């Protein structure tokens, strides 16, 4: 895994670029390119980091 997803750590806030209705999510884990995120509106989702580049929330 490379790019932004490689630096994601537990506690960081992110958005899924293709699913804005999920709201802001908090990274729970990032293991071997599989990123588990707890989204406010969608709950816990496991994302394959090689298919989706998450947006970091800097608010």
C-alpha positions as CSV (number, residue, x, y, z in Angstrom):
1,X,0.0,0.0,0.0
2,X,1.2,3.5,-0.8
3,X,0.0,7.0,-0.8
4,X,-2.2,8.6,1.8
5,X,-3.7,5.3,3.0
6,X,-0.3,4.1,4.1
7,X,-0.1,6.9,6.8
8,X,-3.5,6.3,8.3
9,X,-3.4,5.4,12.0
10,X,-6.0,4.7,14.6
11,X,-7.8,7.8,15.7
12,X,-7.4,9.7,12.5
13,X,-10.5,11.2,10.9
14,X,-11.4,10.4,7.3
15,X,-14.1,10.6,4.7
16,X,-14.9,8.1,1.9
17,X,-14.8,10.1,-1.4
18,X,-17.5,8.0,-3.0
19,X,-19.8,7.8,0.0
20,X,-20.2,11.3,1.5
21,X,-23.5,10.3,3.2
22,X,-21.4,8.0,5.5
23,X,-20.1,11.2,7.2
24,X,-16.8,11.4,9.0
25,X,-15.2,8.2,10.1
26,X,-12.5,7.4,12.7
27,X,-9.8,4.9,11.7
28,X,-9.8,1.9,13.9
29,X,-7.0,-0.1,12.3
30,X,-4.8,-0.2,9.2
31,X,-3.4,-3.7,8.7
32,X,-1.9,-5.0,5.4
33,X,-3.9,-2.5,3.4
34,X,-7.3,-3.3,5.0
35,X,-8.5,-0.1,6.8
36,X,-11.3,-0.4,9.4
37,X,-13.2,2.8,9.8
38,X,-16.1,3.6,12.1
39,X,-18.3,6.0,10.2
40,X,-20.9,8.2,12.0
41,X,-23.7,7.3,9.6
42,X,-22.7,3.9,8.3
43,X,-21.0,2.1,11.3
44,X,-17.9,0.0,11.1
45,X,-16.7,-0.6,7.5
46,X,-13.5,-2.5,6.3
47,X,-12.0,-0.8,3.2
48,X,-9.6,-2.3,0.8
49,X,-6.9,0.4,0.7
50,X,-5.7,-0.6,-2.8
51,X,-9.2,0.2,-4.2
52,X,-10.2,3.4,-2.3
53,X,-8.1,6.4,-1.3
54,X,-9.6,7.9,1.8
55,X,-9.6,11.7,2.4
56,X,-8.1,12.9,5.7
57,X,-10.3,15.3,7.6
58,X,-8.2,18.2,9.0
59,X,-11.1,20.0,10.8
